[in-house]
Amino acid sequence: MSNTPHELAEEFPEFVEKMSALKVSDAHFAKMAEEYHELNRKVHGAETNVAPREELAEVDLRKRRGALKDEIYAYLKAN
């Protein structure tokens, strides 16, 4: 397991196998998952002061991550 909190496998453990399959068979899902991963790393870097950001920038990253997480969840439920 990753040291970074909020990874997709941690957020949606019931969909781990489905996400793995979709990452290789569905380009749209793969892109969403990669974007989530990148946003999550940026948020984690900001939260741990490894890559500090202004407070509003950090809040924006969290909002974008949350919206994308909701989109991914809806996609997983629909497919």
C-alpha positions as CSV (number, residue, x, y, z in Angstrom):
1,M,0.0,0.0,0.0
2,S,1.1,3.5,-0.7
3,N,2.3,6.0,1.9
4,T,0.1,8.6,0.2
5,P,-3.4,8.8,1.6
6,H,-6.5,8.8,-0.6
7,E,-5.2,6.6,-3.3
8,L,-8.1,5.2,-5.4
9,A,-7.6,1.6,-4.2
10,E,-7.9,2.9,-0.7
11,E,-10.9,5.1,-1.5
12,F,-12.8,2.4,-3.4
13,P,-11.5,-1.1,-2.2
14,E,-14.6,-2.8,-3.6
15,F,-13.6,-1.7,-7.1
16,V,-9.9,-2.5,-7.1
17,E,-10.2,-5.3,-9.7
18,K,-12.5,-3.3,-11.8
19,M,-10.2,-0.3,-11.8
20,S,-7.3,-2.4,-12.8
21,A,-9.2,-3.8,-15.7
22,L,-10.5,-0.4,-16.8
23,K,-7.1,1.2,-16.7
24,V,-5.9,-1.1,-19.5
25,S,-9.2,-1.4,-21.4
26,D,-10.7,2.1,-21.2
27,A,-8.7,5.1,-22.2
28,H,-11.1,7.6,-20.6
29,F,-11.0,5.8,-17.2
30,A,-7.2,5.5,-17.5
31,K,-6.9,9.3,-18.1
32,M,-9.2,10.1,-15.1
33,A,-7.2,7.7,-12.8
34,E,-3.9,9.2,-13.9
35,E,-5.2,12.8,-13.3
36,Y,-6.5,11.8,-9.9
37,H,-3.2,10.2,-9.0
38,E,-1.3,13.4,-10.0
39,L,-3.8,15.7,-8.1
40,N,-3.5,13.4,-5.1
41,R,0.3,13.6,-5.1
42,K,0.1,17.4,-5.3
43,V,-2.3,17.6,-2.4
44,H,-0.2,15.3,-0.3
45,G,3.0,17.3,-1.1
46,A,1.2,20.5,-0.1
47,E,-0.2,18.9,3.1
48,T,3.2,17.6,4.2
49,N,5.0,20.8,3.2
50,V,7.2,18.8,0.7
51,A,5.9,21.1,-2.0
52,P,4.2,24.0,-0.1
53,R,1.5,26.0,-1.8
54,E,-0.6,29.0,-1.0
55,E,-3.6,28.1,1.0
56,L,-6.1,28.9,-1.7
57,A,-4.1,26.9,-4.2
58,E,-4.1,23.9,-1.9
59,V,-7.9,24.3,-1.3
60,D,-8.4,24.4,-5.1
61,L,-6.4,21.2,-5.5
62,R,-8.5,19.4,-2.9
63,K,-11.7,20.6,-4.6
64,R,-10.5,19.3,-8.0
65,R,-9.4,16.0,-6.4
66,G,-12.8,15.6,-4.7
67,A,-14.8,16.4,-7.9
68,L,-12.7,13.9,-9.9
69,K,-13.1,11.3,-7.2
70,D,-16.9,11.8,-7.5
71,E,-16.7,11.5,-11.3
72,I,-14.6,8.3,-11.0
73,Y,-17.1,6.8,-8.5
74,A,-20.0,7.5,-10.8
75,Y,-18.1,6.0,-13.7
76,L,-17.3,2.8,-11.7
77,K,-20.9,2.4,-10.7
78,A,-22.2,2.9,-14.3
79,N,-19.7,0.6,-16.0
